[in-house]
Amino acid sequence: MRTWAWLNAPLKTKTGKKAQQQDEEPRITRIEKIRAEGREPDLPDPGPAGYLLEVFFDLGPSLQSPMGETPIGYEQLVAWQSIHGVRLTPWEGKTLCDLSIAWLVAKDAAKEPGAPRPGSVDETPEQAEERRKRVSSGLGDMLRSFRRAPK
């Protein structure tokens, strides 16, 4: 769910403006950017709960309110069940509401263009530099050992 939200979060402009002018282009999402580059996003396999994602996106991941986006609630689940003639278990209903909250939290965290992909390792620039040095040193040692190997 966090990956879907990360892909669908509207990216902030590079100028850092909080509010956009009405004459500006609407903000694009990462998934739109990736597809515009001719690529397809790498999505995790939902496994046996994939049917819940179909229900989740049919419901809509969140609601619009005067205060912004809010998570879906049991009222929306009851209405969806009534319209579709489907009965969700209490576990499925709670899971869908929890997914909506997770969606909103992840979407908010993903608005910065440099936000890391969910599941990636967050590291400071110093940690990244140290990792690069270790990898470079390890590769150098490995390549030097090939030169010394007997024929």
N, C-alpha and C positions, 0 to 999 in steps of 0.2 A: 504494500500500500504506500509505503514511504517513497518508493521509486516512482510509482504513478504520480504521486503528488509533486515530487521533484521535477518530473518531466512536464507536468501541466501547470507549474507555477509561472505566472507572468513575470518576466524578468524586469528588474528595475533598470532605468536608463543609466548609462554610464556617467551622466552629469550629476546623478544623485538627487535629482529633483523628486520630491515626494509626490507632489500633485502634478499631473500632466495638463498641458494646455489642451483645449478642445480641438485645436487645429493640428495637433501632433498625431502621428500614426499611433494606433493602439499597440500596446506592448505585446511582444510575441512570447511564446512559451518555448521551453527547451525542445520539446518534441517537434514543434513547428520549425525551429532552427535546424535540428538534426535532419528532418525530412527535406528541408530546403537545400541542404548540402548533399542530398541524394543518398542518405544513409537511413537505416532503420534502427530504432532504439533497441538496446539489449534489455529485455524484460525478464524478471525472475519467473520461474514456473510456479503457478499458484497451487499446483498439486490437486488433491481431491476437493479442496474448498473453492475451486474455480467457479462453480455455479454461484457462490455467494458474491463473487466479483461482478457477475452478470446482473444479479439483483441489485447490488450496490450502485452500479453505474446506471441502471434503469431508474432507480429511485432518484439518483443525483447525489453526488458525494456531500453536498452541503446545501443549505438554504440561504437565500438572500434576505436580510432584514435591514431596517433602517440603521442599525449599528454595524452592518457589514455581514460577513458570512457567519453562519451558525451551523452546528452539527444537526444532522437529521435526528428526529426523535420518534417515539413510539406512535405518535399521531400519524406520521407519514408512513410508517410500517403498516398500521391498521388500514389506511386508505389504499396502499399498494396491494395488500392482500385481498381487500374487498374487490378492487378493480380486476385483478388477475385471477381470482378464484384459487389462490394458493394459501396454504396455512403454513407459516413459519414456526419452527419450534422456538421456545423461549431462548435457547442458546443461540440460534441463528439471529433472532431479533437483537439480542444484546451485542452479539458480534458485529452486526451491521452498524449499530449506534457507536460502538467502540472504533470501528473502522473510520467512521465519519470524523470522530475527534482526532484520530491519528492522521487522517488526511489533512485536516486544517492546520494542525501543529507542523507537520512536515512541509506543507505548502508555504506557510509563513516563513519557515526557516530557509526555504529554497529560493526566495525572491532575489537574493544577491546573485549576480552573474557568476561569481566565483565560489558559490556554495558547493561543498563536496557532495558527490553522489552518495545516497544512503548505502551503508555497508562499506564505504571506503574508509581508509584509515586517515583520521585527522592528524596532521603533524605540523609542528612549527617549522619555519624556514630552517632553523638550526638543525632540527631532527632530519629534515629532508636532505640537507647538505651532508650530514653525517652518514645517512643511508647511501647517498651517491658515492661518497668516498669509500665506504665498505665494499660496495658492489664493484667499483672501479678497481680497488685493490685486489679483490677476489678474482676478478677476470684477468687482471695482469698476472697474478700468481699462476693461474691456470694456463694461460698462454705461454708463460715462460717455462712451465713444466713440460709442455709439448716440445719445445726446442731442445730440451735436455734429454728427452726420452731416447733410449737406444733404438737403433733400426733393426 
